[in-house]
Amino acid sequence: MVDRKREGETFDENALREFAMRAERPKRPEKVRYIQAIEVTYREGFGIMGDPCILKKAYWDFDGNFLAETSVSMVK
């Protein structure tokens, strides 16, 4: 259950700081790189409203099996 702040109330900064220290933060690697795969970079979409052009990367192993695909960025 979430405590909602009532009008005129102030939050106890120490309690908030303590909560932030105990809360589990997301742990995401910035970059990991060991590639023994084929990386294909391509654009998808027409670049118009409703169908933006997106730069994507797809990864394949050397036997031709698809491994993964990711959107890299939107192309302007």
Secondary structure as the mmCIF struct_conf table of DSSP 4:
data_model
#
loop_
_struct_conf.conf_type_id
_struct_conf.id
_struct_conf.beg_label_comp_id
_struct_conf.beg_label_asym_id
_struct_conf.beg_label_seq_id
_struct_conf.end_label_comp_id
_struct_conf.end_label_asym_id
_struct_conf.end_label_seq_id
HELX_LH_PP_P HELX_LH_PP_P1 VAL A 2 ARG A 6
TURN_TY1_P TURN_TY1_P1 GLU A 7 GLY A 8
HELX_RH_AL_P HELX_RH_AL_P1 GLU A 13 ARG A 22
BEND BEND1 ALA A 23 ALA A 23
HELX_LH_PP_P HELX_LH_PP_P2 GLU A 24 PRO A 26
BEND BEND2 GLU A 30 GLU A 30
BEND BEND3 ALA A 37 ALA A 37
STRN STRN1 ILE A 38 GLU A 44
BEND BEND4 GLY A 45 GLY A 45
BEND BEND5 GLY A 47 GLY A 47
STRN STRN2 ILE A 48 ILE A 48
TURN_TY1_P TURN_TY1_P2 MET A 49 GLY A 50
STRN STRN3 ASP A 51 ASP A 51
STRN STRN4 ILE A 54 TRP A 60
TURN_TY1_P TURN_TY1_P3 PHE A 62 ASP A 63
BEND BEND6 GLY A 64 GLY A 64
STRN STRN5 PHE A 66 MET A 74
#
